[in-house]
């Protein structure tokens, strides 16, 4: 072996170093012009909608880290020719992601009323706040877990001055063979095409504030199975529910589980949709419903029909001997429907006009009955009388970021008493600001201008007469 002198050894080392440096520079060469022009996955290349979405925590680790991409994978080989080598399988599943998001909702209301004691006007403020925190986990495309925790607080309310924490939604979604889709847990559900009176919304109690900007009702505990029929443009839904109920007497003890369920079929027919529903609940007769909606040009029509044999609350009637519980004989109808017109006002504004009506065969127009139902706890807002009506007109610009205006008049036509309301709102990125002012009108003692009748219940507590309510709300997406 030849012996290298020090000078020759130094030259040899320098040559090896230069080769290594050149190789490193070639591997870290700058991108080509086409690569430099491609958008990077940064905030600058995202759309405005992407900026409003919450941050996503992505887990990109897993067995697929060392897998060769499909376009670079060498031809497959027979494992028996390679000493029983196990072939590599490419992992094509999407990386698991966990999304944390939520929103903050704050209201500030002032109720102006006339005191029953001295007929003086008084103002009562309210300041309810609500925070929802959502966790959304998607380990696979066909599996999703979702949870919503809610905190409610109002420093001016005796009931809510101590913060309340509840579980609003908590469900698991998965698919079976890409044919059946299942959702298990507490979930949000709303049925019906009407704006206010959803007679076929059998799974929930009616919304006590249908004109509000936020529905604070919690989800329903259920198992929901969806079977789509894409060729028929139809869906079949099967639901099973269960809820713990308090024992009779109101002592707060949980007695047993009250089970229920529903079957719902919907099909699209051109520009219309037909939905049939059957709902079942322990200690109640079955309920059946039809919901039909149709679009014709600028007009949208809808109708809901519910066939019921009983009521969730007790029904009463006024007799010469006093108030007695009312027994239902045979089926009774609850029907709602309406028509909406969408049209342009000039080049920048859009307008929507809507008329809606409700016929309730379970209702009663006897004004004396209102005081009695308030005393027994069987009063349900907007379901007391037999006939109701709504007229609504909304104007907004063609951009969602421009202010909108909505004028609403709603009333119990058989009472008669009414409510007028004006809503204003606008959106700025992830902030939604809304304000309203509403006032009841009509004769005193009606549903919207309630004042108890001492001739019906002498010991009924004095109730102030509502004159005006004004407020605003702020909703911030987190």
Residue, then its C-alpha position, 0 to 999 in steps of 0.5 A: x500500500x502506498x504511503x501518502x505524504x502529509x501534503x498529498x493527504x491534505x489535498x485528498x481531504x480537501x477533494x473529499x470535502x468539496x465533493x460532499x459540499x457540492x452534493x449538499x448544495x445539489x440536494x438543497x437547490x432552490x425551487x424552480x420557477x413553477x415551484x416558486x409560483x405555487x401558493x404555499x399553505x400559509x395564511x396569505x394563500x387562504x380565502x377569507x372563509x378559511x381565516x374565519x375557521x378555527x385553528x386545526x390540530x393535525x396529527x400527521x404521524x403514523x404508519x404512513x410516514x415512510x411509505x413511498x408515494x404511489x407515483x414513485x413506488x417501484x413495481x410490485x414483486x412476488x414476496x416468495x422471490x424475496x424470501x417471504x418479504x411482507x409487501x408494504x401497504x399504502x395508508x391512504x387514510x386522511x390524517x386525524x384532526x381535532x378542531x377546537x372552536x366556539x362562540x360567545x353570545x351576550x344579550x342586553x335587554x330592558x323590559x319596560x312595564x307598568x306595575x300592577x301595584x300603582x300603575x307606575x312605569x318601571x324598567x327591568x334590565x337583563x344581561x344574560x351571557x352564554x359561552x359554547x365550547x366545541x370539540x370536533x374530532x375526525x379520526x377518519x372520513x366516516x367517523x366523527x365525534x362532537x361535543x358542545x359544553x355551555x355556560x350561562x350566566x346573568x348577574x341580574x337574574x336570581x336564577x342565573x346569577x350562579x353560572x350554570x354549566x350544561x352539555x348541549x351536544x355530545x354525539x358520535x357519527x359513523x357510517x356502515x358500508x357507505x349505505x347507513x349513517x348513524x349518529x348516537x348521543x345528544x344532538x340538535x334537531x329541528x323539523x318543519x318548514x314554517x318560520x314560527x309554528x312547526x307542528x311536525x317538530x315532534x321531538x322537541x318542545x316549541x321554541x318560546x322565543x321564535x323571533x329571537x336570534x338564538x335558539x337556546x334549547x338543548x339537544x335531544x338524547x337519541x340514536x338517529x339512523x339515516x338511510x339515503x336513496x340517492x337514485x330516488x332523491x329520498x332519505x329514510x330516518x329512524x330515531x330512538x330517544x330516551x330521557x330521564x324524568x322527575x318522579x311525580x310530586x316534583x321532589x327532584x328524584x329521577x324515576x325512570x326513562x321515558x322512551x320514544x322514537x320516530x320514523x321520517x321519510x323525505x323525497x324531493x319531487x322536482x322543485x318541491x319536497x314531501x316529508x312524512x313523519x310518525x312519532x311515538x312516546x311513552x304515555x302518549x298516543x302516536x302522532x303523525x305529520x306531513x310537511x310539503x314545500x314548493x318553490x315557484x319562481x320568486x315564491x316559496x310555499x310551505x305547509x305542515x299538518x299534524x294529526x294528534x290524539x292528545x297533548x303534552x300538557x293538560x287541556x282545560x275548558x270553562x264550564x258554569x261549575x268552573x274549569x274542568x280538564x278537557x278530554x280529547x275524543x278522536x284525532x285533532x289537527x294542527x296546521x301551519x303554512x305560509x308563502x314567501x316572496x324573494x325579490x330585488x329592490x334596485x341593484x343592491x338590496x334583496x327583500x323577503x316578504x312572508x305571510x304565515x298562519x296557524x290553526x290549532x284545534x287543541x286551542x281555545x279563544x276564551x280569554x279567561x282560560x289564559x289566567x287559569x293556565x298560567x296558574x296551573x303551569x299548563x300555558x304554552x306560548x303561541x299555542x293557546x288560541x286556535x288561530x294565529x298569524x304572522x307578517x314579516x318583511x326583511x330587507x338586506x343588501x346582497x352582501x352578508x356584511x351589510x346591515x339587514x332590517x326585519x319588520x314583524x307583526x304576529x298575533x293571536x287572531x282569536x284573542x285578539x292581541x298582537x306583537x310588533x317587532x323591528x330587528x336590525x343586524x350586521x356582520x363584521x367578519x366573525x362578529x354578529x351584532x343585532x338589535x331589536x325593539x318590540x311592543x305588544x298591542x291590543x286589548x289588555x288581558x290578551x296573550x301578548x298583553x297579559x294581566x291576570x283576571x282576579x275573577x278567575x283566580x283570586x290569589x294569582x300574584x300581581x303581574x306587571x303589564x308589558x309595554x316595551x322591550x328593547x335590546x341588543x346582542x353580540x355574538x363572537x365566533x371563537 
